[in-house]
Amino acid sequence: MRRSSTNDTTAPPWVVPSYKSLFDPERDPVLSPIAIALCCNESYIPGLFGTAGSALVHADPRESFTIYVLDTGIRDSTWARFGELVTRLSPTSTVRRLHPDLHRFHRCSLLRGDLSFSAYARLLLPKMLPELGRLLYLDVDLLVIKSLRDLWDTPFNGKTAVAVYDQYAPTLAEHCGWLAVDDPERTLPAFNSGVLLLDLGRWRAAGYDDAMFALLRQYGSQLRFVDQSLLNYLLRHDRTLAPTCWNSLSLYEKQNTCTSDACIVHFVNYLKPWRRFRDLPEFHLYLHFYDLFLGGFLPATLRFHPLPVVRSKKERWKNIAGLCRAVLAGLLLKCPWGRHVLLRHLKRDPKHADEAFWLERWLSK
């Protein structure tokens, strides 16, 4: 895992530098309530618990949240458990369940057959929440490891959205298949919409609700990343780019993707920490969070990670060994002395320097 800062000279020139006050412990923000929206169904419940739980754990104790969940298939019993989690971690926070009308998208095209229309659900938030002026949307495959206050207070600078530059598909050309080769808009920087701060009043005033349906009818089959590509085209001249630490992508096939100054780790692509074990530092970080703050008697590894399907005996034993190490780490995290034993062990081995860095950062909170 590469350690770099948001002021790295290799960063694209359009990325806004990190705020000086980002990690200032003496900063005393005005603690206005933070409105967060998430979208989830039953298969992504571990991600919902992880995203919301990590945001609440790392917030200022005086902070209050209003959490809106777009329900695209959550059981009532699961919803009750989620409400209990929010109350336990932040007694002053509230949750609200929203039921989006996905029938509005049934005439729209989907690029891939494995997608459902729930991918478009968040596009209905401005109309579903007419009382709100500012809203922070978060995907449910995130791990928040810093207070969201600095992100929430980011100025819009006269724009409708604040988002983070997309390190995976960095230009508009990679999102919108209909752009001509000589179209100058092809080179515009794109953003990852997994973390998106919206000025809902400006969105409504600009008429983006009607514009997005017209765009879906005309170009829906050419939107490479579906709703994310749609948002990139709609807001191509109407967004401000925030520091990359607010949406640090963890690409499972590469180790040097998520930086150690990250405020939010985003597990992009299909391989999520609760679906498959990967012996990578950011995946271990996710398990540490569950065991430290959300875990029960069993380590999180056993609850969320079946053994991966492998093609060779060598790879099988390598993955089993990694899984066993993760289970042992989860057991050590159950008690204070075990956490320090685990930290000392990680520090002794240079291979685990990144994981030790993350764990020490959390334990010193």
C-alpha distance (Angstrom), angle and dihedral (degrees) to the residues before:
residue distance angle dihedral
M1 . . .
R2 3.78 . .
R3 3.78 117.7 .
S4 3.75 111.5 -145.3
S5 3.75 137.8 144.1
T6 3.75 129.5 -121.9
N7 3.82 87.3 -112.0
D8 3.83 90.8 62.9
T9 3.80 109.4 141.9
T10 3.81 89.0 -133.5
A11 3.80 91.3 63.1
P12 3.82 115.7 107.9
P13 3.83 112.0 -91.4
W14 3.80 93.5 -119.6
V15 3.84 94.1 61.0
V16 3.80 110.9 104.4
P17 3.84 111.8 -124.0
S18 3.78 118.1 -110.9
Y19 3.79 116.8 -88.1
K20 3.81 115.1 -103.4
S21 3.78 90.2 -132.9
L22 3.82 93.9 52.0
F23 3.81 95.7 107.4
D24 3.84 98.5 18.5
P25 3.83 106.4 134.8
E26 3.80 91.3 -163.7
R27 3.78 94.0 58.3
D28 3.81 111.6 115.1
P29 3.80 108.2 -159.1
V30 3.79 125.3 -166.4
L31 3.77 100.0 -102.5
S32 3.79 101.2 -139.0
P33 3.83 113.2 163.9
I34 3.81 115.1 -85.2
A35 3.80 117.6 -134.9
I36 3.81 113.2 -150.0
A37 3.80 126.9 -176.6
L38 3.82 125.5 -162.2
C39 3.80 133.5 174.3
C40 3.81 121.6 -144.8
N41 3.78 148.7 155.3
E42 3.80 129.3 -165.0
S43 3.82 95.0 -85.1
Y44 3.82 91.1 59.1
I45 3.81 97.3 46.4
P46 3.86 94.3 113.9
G47 3.78 87.1 54.4
L48 3.81 92.2 49.1
F49 3.81 90.9 51.3
G50 3.80 91.2 45.7
T51 3.81 96.2 48.4
A52 3.79 97.5 43.2
G53 3.81 94.1 37.2
S54 3.80 94.4 51.1
A55 3.83 91.1 47.5
L56 3.81 91.3 52.7
V57 3.81 95.5 43.7
H58 3.78 93.2 53.2
A59 3.81 96.1 44.0
D60 3.78 125.4 103.7
P61 3.85 108.1 -88.5
R62 3.82 88.3 -120.8
E63 3.80 91.5 54.2
S64 3.79 121.7 110.7
F65 3.81 127.3 -163.0
T66 3.76 137.3 -164.3
I67 3.79 106.6 -151.9
Y68 3.80 118.1 -161.2
V69 3.80 115.5 -166.1
L70 3.80 120.5 -164.0
D71 3.80 100.1 -143.5
T72 3.81 111.5 -147.5
G73 3.82 95.0 163.0
I74 3.83 115.4 -21.5
R75 3.81 121.0 152.7
D76 3.80 117.6 -123.3
S77 3.80 91.6 -121.4
T78 3.81 90.7 53.4
W79 3.80 90.8 48.3
A80 3.81 89.8 53.5
R81 3.82 90.1 52.5
F82 3.78 90.4 50.2
G83 3.80 91.1 51.9
E84 3.80 89.9 51.1
L85 3.81 90.8 50.8
V86 3.82 92.9 52.4
T87 3.81 92.0 46.8
R88 3.81 91.9 49.5
L89 3.80 95.3 48.7
S90 3.83 97.4 37.7
P91 3.83 115.8 13.9
T92 3.83 92.6 -173.2
S93 3.81 93.9 54.5
T94 3.80 125.9 92.8
V95 3.80 135.2 -155.5
R96 3.78 129.0 -145.6
R97 3.78 127.0 -167.0
L98 3.81 117.5 -140.8
H99 3.82 126.3 -167.0
P100 3.83 110.0 -155.5
D101 3.80 120.0 -152.3
L102 3.80 99.7 -122.5
H103 3.81 92.5 176.1
R104 3.79 86.9 84.6
F105 3.82 88.4 72.6
H106 3.81 99.2 46.9
R107 3.80 93.2 102.0
C108 3.79 91.4 50.8
S109 3.79 124.0 95.7
L110 3.79 126.1 -114.0
L111 3.79 118.8 -149.4
R112 3.82 94.4 -144.3
G113 3.77 129.2 36.3
D114 3.82 93.8 -135.7
L115 3.82 92.2 63.8
S116 3.79 124.9 92.8
F117 3.78 129.0 -151.9
S118 3.81 89.1 -105.0
A119 3.84 84.8 85.2
Y120 3.80 86.2 75.6
A121 3.83 96.4 46.5
R122 3.82 96.6 101.0
L123 3.80 90.5 58.5
L124 3.82 86.8 72.7
L125 3.82 94.4 57.9
P126 3.84 97.5 94.9
K127 3.80 90.8 56.8
M128 3.83 95.1 39.3
L129 3.82 92.8 52.7
P130 3.84 104.6 43.3
E131 3.81 91.3 157.2
L132 3.80 93.7 62.9
G133 3.78 127.1 85.4
R134 3.83 99.6 -179.8
L135 3.81 127.7 32.2
L136 3.81 134.6 174.4
Y137 3.81 113.2 -147.3
L138 3.82 117.8 -159.5
D139 3.80 129.7 -175.2
V140 3.80 114.7 -129.5
D141 3.81 95.3 -121.4
L142 3.81 93.7 73.4
L143 3.78 135.8 107.1
V144 3.80 113.2 -152.2
I145 3.81 111.5 -154.1
K146 3.81 101.4 169.3
S147 3.78 134.6 46.2
L148 3.80 112.1 -80.9
R149 3.80 91.6 -141.0
D150 3.83 96.0 99.8
L151 3.79 91.2 49.2
W152 3.80 92.1 46.7
D153 3.82 91.1 52.0
T154 3.82 94.1 48.7
P155 3.83 109.7 127.5
F156 3.79 117.8 -118.6
N157 3.83 92.3 -143.5
G158 3.79 90.9 -144.7
K159 3.83 93.5 -48.9
T160 3.81 132.2 116.1
A161 3.82 98.8 -127.4
V162 3.79 143.8 28.4
A163 3.81 114.9 -151.7
V164 3.80 142.0 151.4
Y165 3.80 126.4 -101.3
D166 3.82 111.3 -98.4
Q167 3.81 108.8 -116.3
Y168 3.83 91.7 -173.4
A169 3.84 100.9 50.4
P170 3.82 102.8 15.0
T171 3.82 102.9 178.4
L172 3.78 136.4 51.7
A173 3.81 90.4 -117.6
E174 3.81 89.5 69.7
H175 3.81 91.3 55.1
C176 3.79 104.7 40.7
G177 3.80 115.7 52.0
W178 3.82 95.6 -171.8
L179 3.82 96.5 64.7
A180 3.81 111.3 113.2
V181 3.80 119.6 -120.2
D182 3.80 91.7 -112.2
D183 3.83 95.0 44.7
P184 3.84 107.7 121.7
E185 3.81 90.4 -148.5
R186 3.81 90.2 69.6
T187 3.82 90.2 81.5
L188 3.82 95.9 51.6
P189 3.84 111.3 121.3
A190 3.80 114.4 -104.1
F191 3.80 128.0 -145.2
N192 3.79 134.2 -142.4
S193 3.80 107.5 -118.0
G194 3.82 96.4 -154.3
V195 3.80 88.4 98.2
L196 3.78 111.5 36.0
L197 3.80 129.9 163.1
L198 3.82 110.3 -161.0
D199 3.78 134.9 -163.6
L200 3.81 95.3 -147.0
G201 3.79 94.4 -172.2
R202 3.78 91.9 56.1
W203 3.83 90.4 44.0
R204 3.80 90.8 55.6
A205 3.82 93.4 43.5
A206 3.83 91.2 51.4
G207 3.82 91.3 54.6
Y208 3.80 94.8 -124.9
D209 3.82 91.9 152.0
D210 3.82 92.5 68.0
A211 3.80 92.7 37.2
M212 3.80 94.3 55.4
F213 3.81 93.9 52.7
A214 3.79 90.9 49.4
L215 3.80 89.6 49.9
L216 3.80 92.4 48.0
R217 3.79 92.3 51.8
Q218 3.79 92.4 49.3
Y219 3.82 104.3 36.9
G220 3.82 106.2 11.3
S221 3.81 93.6 121.0
Q222 3.82 91.5 53.8
L223 3.80 98.1 52.7
R224 3.80 101.6 109.8
F225 3.82 95.8 -163.2
V226 3.82 95.9 27.5
D227 3.84 109.9 -142.1
Q228 3.81 93.6 14.0
S229 3.79 91.9 54.8
L230 3.79 90.0 45.7
L231 3.82 91.4 53.3
N232 3.79 91.1 46.8
Y233 3.78 92.0 55.6
L234 3.80 95.3 42.9
L235 3.82 93.0 48.5
R236 3.79 98.6 33.1
H237 3.83 91.3 122.7
D238 3.79 97.2 23.3
R239 3.81 108.3 64.7
T240 3.78 139.4 83.7
L241 3.81 120.0 -139.4
A242 3.80 116.0 -130.0
P243 3.84 127.8 -157.7
T244 3.81 113.8 -67.9
C245 3.80 91.5 -122.1
W246 3.82 87.4 78.5
N247 3.80 92.2 65.8
S248 3.80 110.5 21.4
L249 3.79 108.1 176.4
S250 3.80 121.2 -135.3
L251 3.81 106.8 -155.5
Y252 3.79 105.0 -167.4
E253 3.79 95.2 -147.9
K254 3.83 92.5 57.3
Q255 3.79 129.3 50.6
N256 3.81 99.2 -159.3
T257 3.78 98.5 65.1
C258 3.81 108.9 87.7
T259 3.82 113.5 65.1
S260 3.79 123.9 -141.9
D261 3.81 92.8 -125.6
A262 3.81 89.6 62.7
C263 3.79 119.0 136.6
I264 3.81 91.4 -172.0
V265 3.82 125.7 26.6
H266 3.80 112.9 -154.3
F267 3.83 118.0 -158.6
V268 3.80 98.9 -153.2
N269 3.81 126.6 -173.8
Y270 3.77 125.5 34.7
L271 3.83 99.6 -61.8
K272 3.81 104.3 90.8
P273 3.83 124.9 -179.7
W274 3.81 92.4 -114.8
R275 3.81 93.6 50.7
R276 3.78 105.9 47.8
F277 3.78 135.0 11.1
R278 3.81 117.5 -118.1
D279 3.77 122.2 178.9
L280 3.81 93.9 -131.3
P281 3.83 126.9 124.6
E282 3.81 95.8 -118.7
F283 3.82 91.2 50.6
H284 3.81 89.8 51.7
L285 3.80 87.6 49.2
Y286 3.80 89.7 57.8
L287 3.82 90.3 51.6
H288 3.81 91.4 47.3
F289 3.79 89.2 54.5
Y290 3.79 92.4 53.1
D291 3.79 92.6 47.3
L292 3.81 95.0 45.0
F293 3.80 99.6 44.0
L294 3.81 112.8 6.8
G295 3.80 104.5 22.8
G296 3.78 126.6 116.1
F297 3.80 127.6 -161.0
L298 3.81 96.2 -54.7
P299 3.82 121.3 63.2
A300 3.80 114.4 -101.5
T301 3.81 89.9 -117.4
L302 3.79 92.1 67.9
R303 3.79 93.5 45.9
F304 3.80 98.0 49.9
H305 3.81 109.0 21.3
P306 3.79 124.2 75.7
L307 3.79 113.7 -173.4
P308 3.80 108.4 -86.7
V309 3.78 121.4 -112.1
V310 3.80 107.5 -107.8
R311 3.79 135.6 -175.4
S312 3.78 102.2 -144.7
K313 3.80 137.5 44.2
K314 3.81 91.3 -125.1
E315 3.79 92.0 54.0
R316 3.81 91.0 45.9
W317 3.80 93.8 55.5
K318 3.80 91.1 43.4
N319 3.80 91.0 55.2
I320 3.81 93.4 44.2
A321 3.81 90.0 52.0
G322 3.79 90.7 50.0
L323 3.78 91.0 48.5
C324 3.81 91.4 50.9
R325 3.81 90.7 51.0
A326 3.79 89.9 51.4
V327 3.83 92.0 49.6
L328 3.81 91.1 49.7
A329 3.81 90.4 48.7
G330 3.80 89.6 51.1
L331 3.82 91.0 52.9
L332 3.81 91.8 49.4
L333 3.80 90.6 51.8
K334 3.81 90.5 61.3
C335 3.80 92.6 81.2
P336 3.85 134.3 36.7
W337 3.83 96.4 -117.2
G338 3.81 90.9 48.4
R339 3.80 91.0 55.7
H340 3.78 91.9 55.9
V341 3.82 91.8 44.3
L342 3.79 89.5 52.7
L343 3.80 91.8 47.4
R344 3.82 92.6 51.2
H345 3.80 90.3 49.0
L346 3.81 92.3 50.9
K347 3.79 92.0 48.7
R348 3.82 91.9 54.9
D349 3.80 93.7 59.9
P350 3.84 116.4 64.3
K351 3.81 89.0 -153.5
H352 3.81 89.1 67.0
A353 3.81 96.8 44.8
D354 3.80 93.1 113.4
E355 3.79 94.1 48.2
A356 3.82 90.3 47.5
F357 3.80 89.1 51.5
W358 3.81 92.3 53.8
L359 3.80 94.8 44.0
E360 3.81 94.1 47.7
R361 3.79 89.3 49.3
W362 3.78 90.3 54.9
L363 3.78 97.6 42.3
S364 3.79 91.2 50.6
K365 3.82 91.5 54.8
